[in-house]
Amino acid sequence: MTTSSDSVTLTDPSGLDPARWRAAVFVLVAMALDLIDTSIVVVALPGLQRQLHAGGATLQWVVEAYTLTFALSLVTAGRIGDLLGRKRVLLTGIVVFVVASLSCGAAPNAGVLIASRAFQGFGGALVVTQGMSTFQVSFPDHERARVFGLFGALSGLSSALGPMLGGLLINADLFGLSWRPIFLINLPVGLLALAGVAGCVRDTRAPVARRLDLMGVLLVTAALLAVLFPLVQGRELGWPAWSFVLMAGSVPLAVGFALHERAKERRDGFALVPPALFERRTFTVGLALLTVFFAAVAGFFFPFTYYLQNGLGFSPFDAGLAVMPYALGAMTTSAVSPLAARRFGRVVLAAGIAVMTVGTVALLLTVRHLGSSAGTWQLAPWLLVTGLGMGLVASPLVQLVLSGVPDRDAGAASGVLNTVNQLGSAAGVAVLGVLFFGLLAGHRGFSVSFSQVLWYETGLLAAAFLLVFLLPARAARPPAPEDSGPQARPHEGDPA
């Protein structure tokens, strides 16, 4: 490893940072801020409503200001790291997230809180994309499975920790601050991550730095907004006609973006999203699988948490505890599934989806049989099974989609991957949410409505199962060194 510059492209295993595992710990801590914050706020909504005198639409925007900004920023955030240096952008993301969290905790009214949540989402996008691309370029192929396994385990744990931690902090009412500590707790954690990343992470960037494609940013943001805004808001507003017009308008915007990117790549060889990424079968099929899979995962949790609290009378904290078996199952298998997938290939993904399907059908039958008398202990075994299956899929799927991506495009690929994840999740929540509330409106009852939604959930899992077999049997081999540009040397214009 050269020492004349801290900004290098890490492709040669002999030149990798020997402290990369210590650095990975602090990157994971930074990424945990986003993973937990996406769910922790939900349990605080009743307190927010009372203290800030907020209506239902305002509360919805407290949640969705984060989600929308995060999703809209991912592609751009990923490419910014390729250009300016992934460590630098990661540090910036942590600072933005911490400052926005302080602003959320001190918000005097709902307007300030919503604006602060939007800045949190932007900081989260910077952190997640740079974290994943740093893992991609900083670890050799044989170690990448382990670090992505840790990320998958952290994701599973965070999905349960968010509601539980939020419930504990609100119940404790620290210093009489009510809901505010759920945001203020990000300060010490964020500062720890900031110090660790600053001291341990080695900076990397694309071999040839170019200017950011501003027209590409504008087109992709407009296309994503045209899809995401109706998906997020449509159900609450009763799906007005403009929501469908806006979604239809995303198609010409997406086509315009694709044409612009091809022209940009031909002109100077550095597009916001390199078209060559989509020439890789693993990447394109993997994105389709990601969309369907995370539509199923997110589409399950939205009606499930509503069913627990409104159908079975669970408190927010009890609902968080009820989800714990799922999270523990996902955490357990996520830690080992990337290594298993490295050895056995797509069979691991197929097995994981099959296990999820078994757990989902068993949960469906349990809910149908027990109705409103169902309790945590009756649901827990099947949630555990479903979580075990989910952990077999999520971590190796992320690794599989990114396998074979050149180091210079790691940020762009990470941004696209996370954006597709968000699109799939938003679509799953919108579609299964419409089905669930439509059944409730027809006076079908909570148990019957939720069990009916689980049949559609099973259909999504079946589609995901079939998509698995369009993937290559094994992950793509790492690109040859010439695919990634100059190696282990300072780039032109880098500080000496």
Secondary structure, DSSP 8 states (H G I E B T S, - for coil): --SS-SB-----GGGS-TTHHHHHHHHHHHHHHHHHHHHHGGGGHHHHHHHHT--HHHHHHHHHHHHHHHHHHHHHHHHHHHHH-HHHHHHHHHHHHHHHHHHHHT-SSHHHHHHHHHHHHHHHHHHHHHHHHHHHHHS-HHHHHHHHHHHHHHHHHHHHHHHHHHHHHHHHTGGG-TTTHHHHTHHHHHHHHHHHHHHH--B---SS-----HHHHHHHHHHHHHHHHHHHHTTTTT--HHHHHHHHHHHHHHHHHHHHHHHHHHHHS--SS-GGGGG-HHHHHHHHHHHHHHHHHHHHHHHHHHIIIIIS---HHHHHHHHHHHHHHHHHHHTTHHHHHHHHTHHHHHHHHHHHHHHHHHHHHHHHHHGGG--HHHHHHHHHHHHHHHHHHHHHHHHHHHTT--GGGHHHHHHHHHHHHHHHHHHHHHHHHHHHHHHHHTT--HHHHHHHHHHHHHHHHHHHHHHHTTS-SS------GGGG-S-SS--TT---
